[in-house]
Amino acid sequence: MKEKNYNKIINESWINPINKEYLENIYQKYLKNRNSIDLFWKKKFDNFEQNKNINKKEINFKKNSFFLNSKKVYKILNFFRKKGHKYSNINPLNKKNNKKKKKLLNYSYFNILKKDINKKIVIKDNLNSIKTFCNINKFIKWLKKKYCHTIGFEFSHISLNKEKKWIQNYIERKWIKKKFCIKKKKDILQSIIYSETFEKYINSKYPGYKRFSLEGNDSLIPMLHETISFSIKKKILNFYIGMAHRGRLNVLINVLGKSSKKLFQEFNGKNFNNLNNGDVKYHLGFYSKIITKYGTGKLNLAYNPSHLEIINPVIMGISRSYLDSLNKFDSNKVLPIMIHGDASFIAQGIIQETLNLSQTPGYTVGGSIHIIINNQIAFTTSKINNMRSSYYSTDIAKMIESPVFHVNSDDPEACIFSIQMAIKYRIKFKKDVFIDLIGYRRNGHNESDDPTVTQPLMYKIINNHPTVKNIYSKKLINEEIITENKIKQIISNYRKILDSGSIVSCNYNFLKLIPIKKNKYINKNIYIKKIKKNEIKKIYKNINMLPKNLNVHPLVKKIYSDRINMINLEKKLDWGASETLAYAYLLKNGISCRISGEDVIRGTFFHRHAIIYDQKNEKKYSPLKNIKNGKFFIWNSVLSEEAVLAFEYGYSLRNKNTLTIWEAQFGDFSNVAQVVIDQFISSGQEKWNQTSGIVLFLPHGHEGQGPEHSSARIERYLQLCSKKNLNLCIPTTASQIFHLLCKHAFNKRTTPLIIFSPKSLLRNPLSKSLFSEIYKKNFKKIIFNKKLLKNKKINKIILCSGKIYYELFEYKIKFNIKNSLLIRIEQLYPFPKKEILKIFNYNINIKNVIWCQEEPKNQGSWMYIKNCLEKILYKKISVKYIGRLTSPSSSTGNVYVHRFNQFEIIKKVFEK
C-alpha cells in the first residue's frame, strides 16, 4: 500500500497500526460472514466498505512494510516509562556516567534489526492522539528527552491505571515542550541568586557558625516560591511547612519574609526576650501573610526539634485541624509541604508511620507535597549501602503508590516543572507526591566540619563543580534574557537589603510576603457555667436512648440499657457513661471533640461504644451526633503511637475550640511516642511559646497483666514537670473524669493534660458516682472523708493515688481500722499544696504519714511526692514509703506473685 493512502486510513481513530493485528482478524471474519462479529464492528466495517476514498485492496495490516511491529514499539515505550528514571540525567555529580548509561539505549539494545531501522512508528496516547516517527532512532531520541532527561519519573508501581495514564500524558505532552516565559526565567534566576548570596553573606558575617547551608540545592527556593504562587492560583490559600535544619535559615529569609535583622540578633544572642529558654535559630518557626495577584494566603513554617522527621505528622495534624474547622471538608483549601533529608527520609521509622496514616479517613489531608533535599550524604556517611538497603532514598514512598519525580537540582526549570506537575496531581488525585531534589552539600554537615576528611573524592568533584546560580546564569545570558551586569546588580541590591536588616521581597510571580505574629487560631471564649440538673438530664437521655430499628449487639444493648437505668432508677453512673456525658455537654456548649487512638471507638476495655454497629447490616450509629453546636470526631487509629500522637499534637495547636484527646491502648505504649512527649508536649511552650491543650489518656494500674500492661510510667511525666507546663491527674471516680474534662475544655486549653486513666476501675462499683455529683460538684484535687478530720483518734495519714485507694479502703473497712485517714491525690501536678496543708494544719495529732503505691519504689510518684511533702512539712513529720521494692521492670509477669505482693503492701500500711 502507498504510504500516502495509508496515512489517510490511520486518521480513522479505530484504524491504526497499534491495533492492526487485532483489526485484521476481525476483518477476515467479517469478509467470511458479516453477521458473525459484534454489532459495533459490523457497522464499522459496513461503513468502511462503502467508503469510496479508500482502496480496500491496499489494506493489509499484516503485510504492511512501512511501520514497525506495534508489539516492539510498545515494548520500547513501556521500557522507558518504567525504567527511564534509571537512565536519567538526575545526578549533577555524575554526568559522565549518566551519558554512558543513556548511550546504551539504542535500537540494538531493543533487538531492532538494521532492516527495520527506517520503518515508521506510530503510537497512540491515552487521549487517542496519534503520534508518528519516521524511524526508530527518532522514536528513541524522543523517549530519552521525555524519560531520561533531568527528571526521572517513577510511577510504574501505581496500580490505578487512571493515575498512570494521567502521568504518562502529562510527561509525553508537556515535558521538554513546556517553555517558560522570560519573566518566569528571570524570577527563577533571582530566587537562586538570593539563595546563594544569602549563604555566602552569612558565612562571611558569621564564619564557623552553624547555619546548615542549602548550597548545592539552591533550587529549593524557587521551587517553594512556585509552590506558593501556583497553588494560590489554584485557590489553595493555606500552607503548612515542616522541615529540618538544612536550608531552614535560607527559607526563613527568602521564602517566609523573616527580617535579616531578627536573624542576626539571634546569631548575636539578642532576640530571645519574648521566649523562655528558647531554642536554636534553625528550629524556630514563622508565620507570614502571602499576597499575590491571584489572591491572599497564609504561610506557616512549624517549629521543629532536631528529631528530623518527627515534624511531618505534626504538619498533617495542623492541616487536618484546619480542614475539620471548615463547614465542608475540602482538601484543596490547604497544602502541607514537607521538606526532608535523603538519609533521614529512608531511615526514620516515623516516615513509614506517617505515610501509613496519610490515606486513612481520620487522618487524610488530601495529599502532601514532599521535597527531599538529596545531598547524597548523611553526616559523614555517603556510601549507598551504608545509608539504605533500597535503590533510592524515596523508595518507601512506593508503599502508598505515590509518584516520585527525581530531579536534577542543577536544572531549575525542571524543578519548577516537577512542582507544577506535583500540585496538579495532588489536586486531582488527593494523594502525596514526592520530589527527590538531587543535588549535593557544598560544605560539611555544619560549617565547622571538613567533609574532605571522610569524602575526599566526592568533595574534589564538588569543589570543581559550578553552582546552580552560575549554571543557570550562563544559560539565560546565552539566551540573551539577562546580562552579567544585571546579575551583579541583583546581588548588590540583595546584599544591601541584608545589610539594612529589612525583609526580602522576592517578587517571584508578583509574590509578596508580610510577616505576622501568629496565625489567628480559632478560640471561642466559652466559660464554665453552672450545670443545670434538667439540662444535663436531657442531654444524658439524648445520647443513651437508641433507635428501635437499630439491631444492637446484646452486650452493647445491656450497657446502654444500664445507662438509662442509672438515671431512671437513680443508680450510680459508671465511668463510660460519665465520660460520654462530658463530651455531650461540651458539644452542647459549642466545643468540638476529637478522640483518636487504637480501638477508641469501642474502647480497649469495652466501656465506651461511641459508635454502635447494626448487627445485620453493619451500619453505624453515633449517639453523640445527636448533640449539635459542636462537631464530634472519633477515629480508630492505625497501630502506631508516635505518628498518631504527633498528629494529634499538631491538631491541638490550631483549633483551640476543640478538645483533642489521644488514648493509648495501654499507658505503657506511650513510650513509643516519647519523642513527641519530650520535644513537643512537655517543652513546646518553653522553647517556642507554642501552646497545646492536648489530652492524653494513659490506662494505668497494676493488675497482674505483666510489665507492658501495668504502668504508664508516671515517674517519667513527673520528671518533665516544671513551670506548670503540664497537668497530671489520676481520677478515680466517674464524676471526676466528667469534671476534669469539662474544666480543661472550658479553660483556655493552653496546657497539655495527662490523665492516668483506669482499667479495672471502669467497672468497679466503688468508682461510680451519683448523678447529683455531676451537676452539684466539681473536680477535686484531693479526695478524703472530711468527717474523719474531727476524729481525734486519727494519728495516721495514708496518701495514695489511683486504684490502690479502693484496696486500702476495703481493707480498712473490713478490719474496722479507726486511726487512719485515707487521702487520694487526684491531681499530681501542679501539686495540691494548699489542700494538703489544710489537712495537716487542721489535725495536729498526726504522727505518721505514709505514701502507698503499687509501683516499684524507683518508679511511680514516690520520689516526687516525697520531695513535695518534705517542702511543705518542713521535715516536722517524716514520710514513710510502703510499696514494692525497686525494680528494673515495671511489674511481675506472674499474676500470683502480683496478688501476693499487692496484699502484703495493703497489710503493711495498717500495721501498728
Secondary structure, DSSP 8 states (H G I E B T S, - for coil): --HHHHHHHHTSTT-SGGGHHHHHHHHHHHHH-GGGS-HHHHHHHHHHHH-TTS-GGG--TTT--SB--HHHHHHHHHHHHHHGGGGSS--TT-HHHHHHHHHT-STTTTT--GGGTT-BEEEE-TTS-EEEESSHHHHHHHHHHHHSSSEEEE-TT---HHHHHHHHHHHHHHTTT----HHHHHHHHHHHHHHHHHHHHHHHHSTT------TT-TTHHHHHHHHHHHHHHTT--EEEEEE-STTHHHHHHHTS---HHHHHHHHTT---TTSSS---GGG--EEEEEEETTEEEEEEE----SSGGGHHHHHHHHHHHHHHHSSS--GGGEEEEEEEEHHHHHH-HHHHHHHHHTTSTTT--S--EEEEEE-S--SS---HHHH-SSSSTTGGGGGGT--EEEEETT-HHHHHHHHHHHHHHHHHH---EEEEEE---SS-SSTT--GGGT-HHHHHHHHTS--HHHHHHHHHHHTTS--HHHHHHHHHHHHHHHHHT------GGG-EEEEESS--------------HHHHHHHHHHHH---TT----HHHHHHHHHHHHHHHTT--B-HHHHHHHHHHHHHHTT-EEEEEETTTTT-TTS---SSEE-TTT--EE-GGGG--SS-EEEEE--S-SHHHHHHHHHHHHH-TTEEEEEE-SSGGGGGGGHHHIIIIITTHHHHH------EEE-----SSS-TTSS---HHHHHHH--TT--EEE---SHHHHHHHHHHHHHS---S-EEE---SGGGS-GGG-B-THHHHH----SEE--GGGGG-TT--EEEEE-TTHHHHHHHHHHHTT--SEEEEEESEEES--HHHHHHHHHH-TT--EEEEEEEEETTSTTHHHHHHHHHHHHTTSS-EEEEEE---SSSS-S-HHHHHHHHHHHHHHHT--
